[in-house]
Amino acid sequence: MQEKMKKLEKSFLSDLNNVKNAEHLEHLRNKYLSRKGLLALLFTELKDVDPTLRPQTGKALNDLKTVFHEKYQELFLSLRGRGSDKDQLDLTLQGRLPFIGRKHPLTTILDQMKMIFNAMGFRIEDGPEIETDYYNFEALNIPKNHPARDMQDTLYITEDIVLRTHTSPVQIRVMESTKPPIRIIAPGRVYRRDTPDASHSPFFHQVEGLVVDEGISFGDLKGVITSFAHKMFGPDIEVRFRPSFFPFTEPSAEYDFVCIFCRGKGCRVCKNTGWLEISGAGMVDPNVFEAVGYDPEKYTGYAFGMGVDRIAMLKYGIDDIRLFFENDMRFLSQF
């Protein structure tokens, strides 16, 4: 081993003396100092050395490694000093500022939504993004023949496993494990089989809410949604409810906010209606309560949902949802 080390050191010094430029130096580094270089190979032979001599041999190898690195560094600095003027480091130049990260606009809006609902007494619950057909559909009173089960809307992994299409399954899981009263929101990513365009994405973000207790009415639901709108967009934002149908709520409604851009006068964004559709809501259907073991004669409740992406688009005046997911720093750095 001693002979091999002497031979390697002689070879290294000889090659070092012949280095004329940075390219030659890099070749030298790869040959001797890289992970698969000659010095590393010599270290692998240490296991074959007599155990009584192994400690001193290992120390000698480490000393040789130190010498190699010191010689290499000296020549590296020397070659850099001999570079042309354009390669020299100008110490008078101002330093480059490090890139400072910031929150994604969707994260910022979601944090605001959580804060608003938390102030109204809602706690935050989470659930799996890969769901069973039962939690995503059946427990929510969505029968087998309902259009929401069509493959055009839902991304199926197997016949009984799906990527959740809404965060409503979290509501079922909470009701199964918790007795009323319940006051929760369930934020998270959801998935639909949509072709990406300015207003659609195959995945987006939702916040769904659920309140269950004795004596809960539709008026309570309207109060919460209106209070949220005022907190998020200002006290002059009006909210309207329109009759609708959802399998898991009865009665059901869709709710709109007065157009953020024209304040109800009518513009291109709201298609001259003066209103912007937000999402759906309603009183929890008694069949849903029966599925989780609640007495529908004793308890009532309401559920609602809203898209985080849609709220962010309204809040920031963004007309294309794809901008949130393209990771263009020119766009993201504005927030």
N, C-alpha and C positions, 0 to 999 in steps of 0.2 A: 504493500500500500504506500509506503514511503517513497519508493521509486516512482510509482504512478503519480504521486503528488508533485514530485520534483519535475517529472517530465511534462505534466500539465502546466505547471507554473512557467517553465521555460518556453513552452509553446505559446502561452498566453502573452508573455512579455514580448516575444518575437512578433506576434501578430499586432500587438499594441503599437510597437514602434513603426509598423508599416501603415498605420491608419493615417489617411490624408484628409478625409472629409467626413461629414455626418453619416453619409451612406455606409462608408466602411466601418464606422463606429457601431452603427446599428447591427451590421452583420457580425461584428465581434461580440456584441451583447447576446445576440441570438445563439451564437456558437458556444459560448462559455457560461453565460449567466441566466439564460432562460430556464423555464421549468424542465425542459427536456435537453438542456445544455450539458456539456461535458462535465462541469462541476457537479451538477445534480446527479448525473449518472455515477459519479465517484461516491457520492453520499449513499447511493443504493447498495454499494458493495461493502458498506460498513458492517452489515449484518454477518458477513463472512469472516470478519477479523476475529482473531483469538479473543475471547471474552476478557481475558486479563489485560489485553492491550487496547481494548475498545475505547475506554474513556480517554486515554491520551491521544489515540488516533482521531477520535471525534473532535477533540479540542484543536488538533492540528488542522483538521479540515475546516473548522469554523474560522480559524485564524487565516487560512488561505482564502477563504471566501471573503473575509473582511479586506484583505489586501487587494483582491480582484476588484471589489466594488470601489475601493478608494482610488485605485489607478484609473478605473473607468470614469469615475466622476471628475477626476482632475482633467482628463483629456476632454471630456464632454464640455466642461466649463471653458477650457482653452479654445476649443473649436468654435464655441459660441462667441467668444470674445474676438475671434478673427473674422466673424461674418461681415457682410457688407453693411453700409450705413442703414439701409432700410430694415435690416434684421435686428438692429440694436434696440434695446429697451429704453425709451425716453422716460426717465424718471420724473420729468416735469409735467407730463400729461396727467389730466385728472383721471382718477380711478374709475373703473366701470362699476356702476351700481348693480347690486345683485337683484335678480328678479324676485319680486315680492308677490307671493300667492294671495289669492283672495277667494271669497266664497262665490260659488256658482250662483247666478241669479235665481235658479229654481230652489237652491238651498236657502237663500235669503228669504224668499217668499214663504217657503215651507216653515221656516223658523218663526216668521211673523204670524202665520196662521196658527201654529201650535201655541204661541204666546197668547193670542186673542182667545182661543177656545179654552186654554188652561185658566185664564182669568175668569171665565164663565163657569168654572168648576168641572171641566172635562179632563179626564186623565187619558194618557196616550197608551194605546195597545198596538201590538204588532203580531204578524202571523206569517206563515210560509207563502212564498210566491208560487211554488209548485203545489197545487191543490188537488183534492179528490173531487170527482164529479158530484159527490154528495154535498160537500160543503159549498162548492161553487154554484150549484144549481138546486138540487133536490131540497135541501134544508131551507132554501130561500123561496120555496113554493113555485119553482120554475119546472113545469112538467116536461116530460120527455119530448113532446112535440112542439115545444116553444121555439120560436125563431132564434132566440139567443143561443140555442144549442147548435145552430148550423155551423158547419166547418168554416164557412166564410167569415164568421165572427170570432170563433174560438180556436186557439192553438192547442191541439190535442197531442199529448205525449203518448198515451195509450188510450184505450177506450174509456178507462175510468180515471185517468190522470190528465190534468190540464194545467196550462199556465193561467193563473187566475185572471179573470176578466174584470174584476173589481175587488175592492178590499172588504166587501160585505161578508165573506167567509169569516173574517176576524170577529164580526159581531156574533155569529153563531157560536164560535168557539168560546167567546167570553160568556155568552148566556148559558152554555152548557156547564160551565165551571163556576158560575157566580150567581148568587141570588140577587133579585132586585133589592134596593135601587141600583141602577146602572147609568152611568153618564160618561161615555167614552168617545174618543175619535180614533180612527184607524188610518194613519197615513201610510203610503207605500207605492211601489211600482206595480203597474198592471199591464196586461198584454192583450192586444186584439189583432186579428188578421186584417190589418188595414194597409193599403198602399200609401207610402209617405207622400204627403203634399203639404201645402202651406198650413192646413188646419188639422191634419191627421198624421198619426205616427203609430207604428206597430207596438210601441211601448210608451207609456206616459205615466203620470203620477196623480194619485187621487188622495183626497181626505174624505173619509166617510164618518158620519157621526151616528150615535145611537143613545137614546135616553129611554129608560124603562122604569116605571114606578106606578103607584096608584094615583089616579086622577090626572094623568098627563093628557093634554089636549092639543089640537091642531094650532091653537093660538100660541102655545108654548113654542112650537116649531117656528112659527112665523116670527116670534120675538127674537129667537136665537139667530135666525138667518138675517133679519134686518139689523140686529146689533152687530153681527160680523161685517156686513156691508159697510156700515157707518165707520167701524173701526179701521177697515182696510182701505176704503176709498174716500171717506169723508162724510160728514153728517147730512149733506144734501143729496146723497145717493138714495133714490127711490127703489123699492123692490116690489115686484108684482108676482102673483102666483096664478098659474093656469091649470085647469083640470087636466089630468093625464092618467095613464095606466102603467103600473109596474106590478109584477106578480107578487112581490113581497111586501107591498104596502097597499092599504085600502082605508080611506080614500088616498089617492095619489095626486101629486101636482108637479109641474115643472115651474121653476122660478127664474126670473130674469132681473138683471140690474139695469137701471137706466143707463143709456150709452155713456161711457166714460169720456168719449171724444167730443160728442155734440151736445151732451146734457139733455137728450130727449128731442132735439130739433130734427134729427134725421140726417144721416150721412152715409158715405160708402161703406164704412165699417159695419154699421148696424142695418145696412140695406134699407135705409130711410124709414125704419120702423121706430127709431128712438130707443130701442131696447136691445140688450145683449143677453142671449140665453146662457145660463150658467149650468144648471143641472137639475136633477130630480129629487123629490122628497115625498114624505107621506107618513101616515100612521101605520105602524107595524101590523101586518095581516095576522089575524088570530091563528091561522094555520101555522105560521112561523113560530108563534109562542107554543103551540101544542107540540111542535117538533122538538123543542128544547125542554119541554116539561114545565112550562109556565101556565098558570091558570089565566086564560084570556078574559074570564069574567072578573078577575081581581085586578089584573095589571093592564095598562095601556102604555104605549110608547110611540116614539117617532124616530125615523131614520132619514138621513139626508146625505148627499154626496156632492163633491165639487172637484174640478180638475185643477191641480196646482199649476199646470202649464198654462191653462186658460186664464187663471187669475194673474199669473206673471205677465202674460201677453197684454192683458188689460192694464195692469199696473205700470208697465214700462212702455206701452205703445208699440208693441212688436207685432208685426203682421204675418210672420212665418215661423211656425213652431219648430221647423228643422234647424233654425239658428241655435237653439238650445243644445243640440246634440252634435254639432259639427266641430266643436272645439277650436273655433277660429278665435285666436287671441285678440284680434282687432275688435271683435264683437264683445267677447267676455270682459275685456279690460275696461269697458265703459261702465261697469257696475261696481 
